[in-house]
Amino acid sequence: MSNQRTDNDKFGFQYKVSLRSETVKDNQNILDCFSGHGHIWNEVRKQTGLELIITSIDTRNDKSSVYLKGDNIKFLKAMDLGQYDVIDLDSYGIPFQQLEVIFAKKYKGIIHITFIQSSMGRLNNGLLTSLGYTKNMIKKCPTLFSKNGYDKFKYYLANHSILRVNELSLKKKHYLYFKL
Ligand SMILES: C[S@@+](CC[C@H](N)C(=O)[O-])C[C@H]1O[C@@H](n2cnc3c(N)ncnc32)[C@H](O)[C@@H]1O
């Protein structure tokens, strides 16, 4: 079991690096909204040899590196997103609220997403209501409406005219990008 988890993590990381390497060009500006320790983009830099200008955001508290500390929603709302070629949403869950801000601001560029729905995980009400499910329906049986979360997420993207995504999946983890 623990080996399997290690393999999933290893392949997941490689998938993330390879998808990002496909999209990036020299001297691009990247907004890394869930930057953690920046492992993914460090590896992209290493593998591609490209110069990348990265703005990192994270809620964690680490004085040894430079990044914008706090909830990325706050920064996404406040920042001029037009300066970024790529926005990275490498979340632990489903970055629905972040996408809502990005769509509302009519951002144009590449978005990378990590989508993970835990087995008991509920889909965000906003995502479900945007697909036509009413709050009453969801309240009656939240688990029913949270089934096939990734399919529903892609319908949500389709409602925003994103009909084609580039994706790699590993069990319940999905890594994808698209261009707006
Ligand atoms: C999957 S890890 C990111 C790993 C990272 N992309 C890397 O390359 O090392 C998710 C990170 O998101 C951060 N995080 C979670 N919610 C956040 C939020 N609302 N705003 C900013 N950072 C957040 C966590 O502290 C964690 O470091």
Ligand as a Chemical Component Dictionary entry (heavy atoms), coordinates in Angstrom:
data_LIG
# 
_chem_comp.id                   LIG 
_chem_comp.type                 NON-POLYMER 
_chem_comp.pdbx_formal_charge   0 
_chem_comp.three_letter_code    LIG 
# 
loop_
_chem_comp_atom.comp_id 
_chem_comp_atom.atom_id 
_chem_comp_atom.alt_atom_id 
_chem_comp_atom.type_symbol 
_chem_comp_atom.charge 
_chem_comp_atom.model_Cartn_x 
_chem_comp_atom.model_Cartn_y 
_chem_comp_atom.model_Cartn_z 
_chem_comp_atom.pdbx_ordinal 
LIG C1  C1  C 0  -0.070 20.312 -3.663 1  
LIG S1  S1  S 1  0.765  21.497 -2.681 2  
LIG C2  C2  C 0  1.629  22.394 -3.900 3  
LIG C3  C3  C 0  2.941  21.818 -4.321 4  
LIG C4  C4  C 0  3.707  22.774 -5.225 5  
LIG N1  N1  N 0  2.990  23.092 -6.431 6  
LIG C5  C5  C 0  5.115  22.326 -5.543 7  
LIG O1  O1  O 0  5.518  22.393 -6.708 8  
LIG O2  O2  O -1 5.875  21.974 -4.632 9  
LIG C6  C6  C 0  -0.518 22.615 -2.263 10 
LIG C7  C7  C 0  -0.062 23.883 -1.550 11 
LIG O3  O3  O 0  -1.155 24.802 -1.550 12 
LIG C8  C8  C 0  -1.115 25.568 -0.365 13 
LIG N2  N2  N 0  -2.463 26.128 -0.217 14 
LIG C9  C9  C 0  -3.613 25.478 0.109  15 
LIG N3  N3  N 0  -4.664 26.317 0.057  16 
LIG C10 C10 C 0  -4.175 27.523 -0.344 17 
LIG C11 C11 C 0  -4.777 28.796 -0.606 18 
LIG N4  N4  N 0  -6.103 28.977 -0.483 19 
LIG N5  N5  N 0  -3.984 29.814 -1.005 20 
LIG C12 C12 C 0  -2.643 29.620 -1.140 21 
LIG N6  N6  N 0  -2.015 28.440 -0.918 22 
LIG C13 C13 C 0  -2.778 27.412 -0.524 23 
LIG C14 C14 C 0  -0.628 24.596 0.701  24 
LIG O4  O4  O 0  0.003  25.287 1.756  25 
LIG C15 C15 C 0  0.355  23.723 -0.093 26 
LIG O5  O5  O 0  1.674  24.192 0.064  27 
# 
loop_
_chem_comp_bond.comp_id 
_chem_comp_bond.atom_id_1 
_chem_comp_bond.atom_id_2 
_chem_comp_bond.value_order 
_chem_comp_bond.pdbx_ordinal 
LIG C1  S1  SING 1  
LIG S1  C2  SING 2  
LIG S1  C6  SING 3  
LIG C2  C3  SING 4  
LIG C3  C4  SING 5  
LIG C4  N1  SING 6  
LIG C4  C5  SING 7  
LIG C5  O1  DOUB 8  
LIG C5  O2  SING 9  
LIG C6  C7  SING 10 
LIG C7  O3  SING 11 
LIG C7  C15 SING 12 
LIG O3  C8  SING 13 
LIG C8  N2  SING 14 
LIG C8  C14 SING 15 
LIG N2  C9  SING 16 
LIG N2  C13 SING 17 
LIG C9  N3  DOUB 18 
LIG N3  C10 SING 19 
LIG C10 C11 SING 20 
LIG C10 C13 DOUB 21 
LIG C11 N4  SING 22 
LIG C11 N5  DOUB 23 
LIG N5  C12 SING 24 
LIG C12 N6  DOUB 25 
LIG N6  C13 SING 26 
LIG C14 O4  SING 27 
LIG C14 C15 SING 28 
LIG C15 O5  SING 29 
# 
